[in-house]
Amino acid sequence: MSTPAQRSRRPGWSLALLALGHLIISLDFTIIFVALPDIAADVGFSAHALQWVVSAYAVLYGGFLLLGGRLSDLLGRRRMFVTGMVLYGVASLAGGLAGSPEVLLAARVVQGLGGAVLFPAVLSLVNTTFAEGAERNRALTVWAMAGAGGLTAGSLAGGVLTQAFGWEAVFFVNVPLTLVGLVAAFALLPADGPVVRGRVDLPGTLTGTAGVTLLIFAVAHGSEVGWSAAEVVVAAVLAPVLLAVFLLVQARSRTPLMPLRLFRNRALSAAVVVILVFGLTMQAVPFFLTLYFQNVLGFTALQTGLAFLGPTLSITVGNFVSERLVHRFGTRATLITGIVLNALGGALLAPGLVADGSYLTVLAGIVVVGLGMGVTYESMWIAAGTGVPQEEQGLASGVSSTALQVGVGAGLAVLVGIANANLDGLSGAALRAATADGMQAATWTLAAGALLALPAAALLPRHREPAPEPHDEPVPVA
């Protein structure tokens, strides 16, 4: 097994490339939202079909993360990084040129597949390029900051690009980014060895991917069309059956897609639960802030993007602080601190979500919840990669990111239902007031729910990261 230094002679530039990969994925989560009304008018989507511009991406992305992570281990991380970049670039070009709903939705499906391949490849490359401990933690800080920057850049860039160049620009912007990533990959990322021959776990691949995909489909589609819709009921019944079969296959297979022994790693098992709860609760905060800024305070798309500079700065500070807390107190204490800050931030944010409020009424909550999310986000990924063999880092990344996507889908479905419970038949000032009240109730719920991650965090091994030697140098960014 080669050392990190042998695997990357230019670790700073490699890290910059991996941060770009994370930024592209994060950017695509938010950049599309502002453009949706223009897409509906120009391409011809109905009000019901428009939600699939978002859901098509989310379902395929979440459903194929586990497979994408395993392929990174089996076929090579650089190969899968390049494949993800190609899928993203081609799909983005097709999406920008789309003249019909069918073509645009197909492009979003391929973008989702590209993300499912790219994310675990990026995260596993970070975890294998940089040695476990202080070096990897510094690298994950840069990686996490790129993700936070992408989320905000998406909100801001979506408004600017749509207003200046039309909705097509939110797709075309990915094309030069993916070209840069594609070319740089061959220069900066270590070449993969020959593909290891072996029997592919086809039953596990089919049942696991189908089960997770149907689960995310049921949650995403059910929250839009109602839980009694036939396709939602069928998906909700089939998903747990397929996932149960998947686990049975994994327990008996000689070459499982997801070896269950992986979960003997206490750090990974605890991290997966924390990541799931984080997705169920805190990942809904940007969604509710967007609605509050636009639907209650009446912000324009551009003003909303600018308003998100506040939470992004706070999250970035949290990322920066997280690395130092992990070094000083260990991952377990840092993760518990982040979870408590998440709950406290939600409790501060909820009272400020009022109909006659302003940016100032939510500022304290934004600052604290952003710090908590930044501290938690980085430390939960540190925990997920701790003690995992290098040849299984892609799988660990796929499992962890799948937990996040399942949590995000289920959490939004529940929290949006709480927020919208009393909006029927209202309009004008009454609707604004009820919208703010619903968001308050949802935010109180997610603040309380965030604490559910504490027992899992407490199960993390109690240890501190080893102090770096005096001659150690920080990982350069470029």
Secondary structure in CASP SS format (residue, H / E / C, confidence):
PFRMAT SS
TARGET T0000
AUTHOR 0000-0000-0000
METHOD secondary structure of the structure
MODEL  1
M C 1.00
S C 1.00
T C 1.00
P H 1.00
A H 1.00
Q H 1.00
R H 1.00
S C 1.00
R C 1.00
R C 1.00
P H 1.00
G H 1.00
W H 1.00
S H 1.00
L H 1.00
A H 1.00
L H 1.00
L H 1.00
A H 1.00
L H 1.00
G H 1.00
H H 1.00
L H 1.00
I H 1.00
I H 1.00
S H 1.00
L H 1.00
D H 1.00
F H 1.00
T H 1.00
I H 1.00
I H 1.00
F H 1.00
V H 1.00
A H 1.00
L H 1.00
P H 1.00
D H 1.00
I H 1.00
A H 1.00
A H 1.00
D H 1.00
V H 1.00
G H 1.00
F C 1.00
S C 1.00
A H 1.00
H H 1.00
A H 1.00
L H 1.00
Q C 1.00
W H 1.00
V H 1.00
V H 1.00
S H 1.00
A H 1.00
Y H 1.00
A H 1.00
V H 1.00
L H 1.00
Y H 1.00
G H 1.00
G H 1.00
F H 1.00
L H 1.00
L H 1.00
L H 1.00
G H 1.00
G H 1.00
R H 1.00
L H 1.00
S H 1.00
D H 1.00
L H 1.00
L H 1.00
G C 1.00
R H 1.00
R H 1.00
R H 1.00
M H 1.00
F H 1.00
V H 1.00
T H 1.00
G H 1.00
M H 1.00
V H 1.00
L H 1.00
Y H 1.00
G H 1.00
V H 1.00
A H 1.00
S H 1.00
L H 1.00
A H 1.00
G H 1.00
G H 1.00
L H 1.00
A C 1.00
G C 1.00
S C 1.00
P H 1.00
E H 1.00
V H 1.00
L H 1.00
L H 1.00
A H 1.00
A H 1.00
R H 1.00
V H 1.00
V H 1.00
Q H 1.00
G H 1.00
L H 1.00
G H 1.00
G H 1.00
A H 1.00
V H 1.00
L H 1.00
F H 1.00
P H 1.00
A H 1.00
V H 1.00
L H 1.00
S H 1.00
L H 1.00
V H 1.00
N H 1.00
T H 1.00
T H 1.00
F C 1.00
A C 1.00
E C 1.00
G C 1.00
A H 1.00
E H 1.00
R H 1.00
N H 1.00
R H 1.00
A H 1.00
L H 1.00
T H 1.00
V H 1.00
W H 1.00
A H 1.00
M H 1.00
A H 1.00
G H 1.00
A H 1.00
G H 1.00
G H 1.00
L H 1.00
T H 1.00
A H 1.00
G H 1.00
S H 1.00
L H 1.00
A H 1.00
G H 1.00
G H 1.00
V H 1.00
L H 1.00
T H 1.00
Q H 1.00
A H 1.00
F H 1.00
G C 1.00
W C 1.00
E C 1.00
A H 1.00
V H 1.00
F H 1.00
F H 1.00
V C 1.00
N H 1.00
V H 1.00
P H 1.00
L H 1.00
T H 1.00
L H 1.00
V H 1.00
G H 1.00
L H 1.00
V H 1.00
A H 1.00
A H 1.00
F H 1.00
A H 1.00
L H 1.00
L C 1.00
P C 1.00
A C 1.00
D C 1.00
G C 1.00
P C 1.00
V C 1.00
V C 1.00
R C 1.00
G C 1.00
R C 1.00
V C 1.00
D C 1.00
L H 1.00
P H 1.00
G H 1.00
T H 1.00
L H 1.00
T H 1.00
G H 1.00
T H 1.00
A H 1.00
G H 1.00
V H 1.00
T H 1.00
L H 1.00
L H 1.00
I H 1.00
F H 1.00
A H 1.00
V H 1.00
A H 1.00
H H 1.00
G H 1.00
S H 1.00
E H 1.00
V H 1.00
G C 1.00
W C 1.00
S C 1.00
A C 1.00
A H 1.00
E H 1.00
V H 1.00
V H 1.00
V H 1.00
A H 1.00
A H 1.00
V H 1.00
L H 1.00
A H 1.00
P H 1.00
V H 1.00
L H 1.00
L H 1.00
A H 1.00
V H 1.00
F H 1.00
L H 1.00
L H 1.00
V H 1.00
Q H 1.00
A H 1.00
R H 1.00
S C 1.00
R C 1.00
T C 1.00
P C 1.00
L C 1.00
M C 1.00
P C 1.00
L H 1.00
R H 1.00
L H 1.00
F H 1.00
R H 1.00
N C 1.00
R H 1.00
A H 1.00
L H 1.00
S H 1.00
A H 1.00
A H 1.00
V H 1.00
V H 1.00
V H 1.00
I H 1.00
L H 1.00
V H 1.00
F H 1.00
G H 1.00
L H 1.00
T C 1.00
M H 1.00
Q H 1.00
A H 1.00
V H 1.00
P H 1.00
F H 1.00
F H 1.00
L H 1.00
T H 1.00
L H 1.00
Y H 1.00
F H 1.00
Q H 1.00
N H 1.00
V H 1.00
L C 1.00
G C 1.00
F C 1.00
T C 1.00
A H 1.00
L H 1.00
Q H 1.00
T H 1.00
G H 1.00
L H 1.00
A H 1.00
F C 1.00
L H 1.00
G H 1.00
P H 1.00
T H 1.00
L H 1.00
S H 1.00
I H 1.00
T H 1.00
V H 1.00
G H 1.00
N H 1.00
F H 1.00
V H 1.00
S H 1.00
E H 1.00
R H 1.00
L H 1.00
V H 1.00
H H 1.00
R H 1.00
F H 1.00
G C 1.00
T H 1.00
R H 1.00
A H 1.00
T H 1.00
L H 1.00
I H 1.00
T H 1.00
G H 1.00
I H 1.00
V H 1.00
L H 1.00
N H 1.00
A H 1.00
L H 1.00
G H 1.00
G H 1.00
A H 1.00
L H 1.00
L H 1.00
A H 1.00
P H 1.00
G H 1.00
L C 1.00
V C 1.00
A C 1.00
D C 1.00
G C 1.00
S C 1.00
Y H 1.00
L H 1.00
T H 1.00
V H 1.00
L H 1.00
A H 1.00
G H 1.00
I H 1.00
V H 1.00
V H 1.00
V H 1.00
G H 1.00
L H 1.00
G H 1.00
M H 1.00
G H 1.00
V H 1.00
T H 1.00
Y H 1.00
E H 1.00
S H 1.00
M H 1.00
W H 1.00
I H 1.00
A H 1.00
A H 1.00
G H 1.00
T C 1.00
G C 1.00
V C 1.00
P C 1.00
Q H 1.00
E H 1.00
E H 1.00
Q H 1.00
G H 1.00
L H 1.00
A H 1.00
S H 1.00
G H 1.00
V H 1.00
S H 1.00
S H 1.00
T H 1.00
A H 1.00
L H 1.00
Q H 1.00
V H 1.00
G H 1.00
V H 1.00
G H 1.00
A H 1.00
G H 1.00
L H 1.00
A H 1.00
V H 1.00
L H 1.00
V H 1.00
G H 1.00
I H 1.00
A H 1.00
N C 1.00
A C 1.00
N C 1.00
L C 1.00
D C 1.00
G C 1.00
L C 1.00
S C 1.00
G H 1.00
A H 1.00
A H 1.00
L H 1.00
R H 1.00
A H 1.00
A H 1.00
T H 1.00
A H 1.00
D H 1.00
G H 1.00
M H 1.00
Q H 1.00
A H 1.00
A H 1.00
T H 1.00
W H 1.00
T H 1.00
L H 1.00
A H 1.00
A H 1.00
G H 1.00
A H 1.00
L H 1.00
L H 1.00
A H 1.00
L H 1.00
P H 1.00
A H 1.00
A H 1.00
A H 1.00
L C 1.00
L C 1.00
P C 1.00
R C 1.00
H C 1.00
R C 1.00
E C 1.00
P C 1.00
A C 1.00
P C 1.00
E C 1.00
P C 1.00
H C 1.00
D C 1.00
E C 1.00
P C 1.00
V C 1.00
P C 1.00
V C 1.00
A C 1.00
END
